[in-house]
Amino acid sequence: MKLTLKFNAKKSCWFKVGWHFAENIGNLQLDHCEVAWSNKIKYLGIFVVSDKCFNLDFLWITHKFYAAANAIFSHTKYVHELPRLFI
């Protein structure tokens, strides 16, 4: 039985988690193409950060929330304060 599963090296990345995450590992190849190392990856809308233990980064979600709130407040600056808070 032969499997025909192929990985795309341009869309793939290496990621380290664990006690030795800071150690330098040489370049690794996948199907004769060099695969890049990454400090964080995005999976299902959440960033997983390379660290000693499994770590998640939600900071970008906070930035998006404040950007949306500031956009609403900037477009409703002449609306009374009470209805503006319920938008």
N, C-alpha and C positions, 0 to 999 in steps of 0.2 A: 504494500500500500504506500503510495507516494503522496505526500501532502503538498499542495500548491500554494501554501500561505506565504506571502512575501510582505516584508515590512518596508515602508518608505523611509529611507534614512533622512530625507529632507524634512519630513514631518515628525520625526522621532527625536527624543532627547534622553540623555542619561541624567539620573537624579540620585543623590545620595542622602540616606537617612540612617542615623546610628552613631555610635561612639566615635567612629573614624571618619565622619563626614568631612572633616577639614583636611584630610590627607589628600595629597595630589595624586591622582590616578592618570596615567597617560591616556592619549587619545585612543578611543575604541572604534572599531569599524563594524558596519553592518552591511553585508552584501558588497564589500569592497568600497564602501563610501564611509567617510568619517562622520560620526554622529556627535552633535554638540552637547556640552554639559550645561545644565541649567540649575540655578539656585532656587527657583520656584516654578511650579507648573500649575496650570489652571485646569481643574477637573470639575465638571458639573457646576461651573460658576464660582467655585471657591479655590483660592490659591493654597497649595500645599508648599510649605517652606522647608528647605534643606536645613536640618538642625540635628542636634543629638537625639531628640525624640520627635515623634510625629507632631507637627505643628501646622496650624492653619492661620491664614491671614485674611481677616474680614475688613481691613482698612479701606479697600477700594469701594466696598458697599456703602460705608459711611460717607465717603467722598461723593458718590453718586446721589445719595439721599440729600446731602446739603446742597449740591448743585441744582437738583430739581426744586428744592424748597426755595432757594434763592431766585431761581427763574420765575417761580410763581409770585414771590413777593415783589420782584422788580416789575412784573407786568400788571400788578394790582396795587400800585402805590397810591392811587386816588380813591380806592375803595375803602369804606369804613373798616376799622380794625376788627370788629367782631365777626362780620361775614368773611373777612379775609382769612381768619384763623380756621374757619370751618371748610375751606376749599380743599 
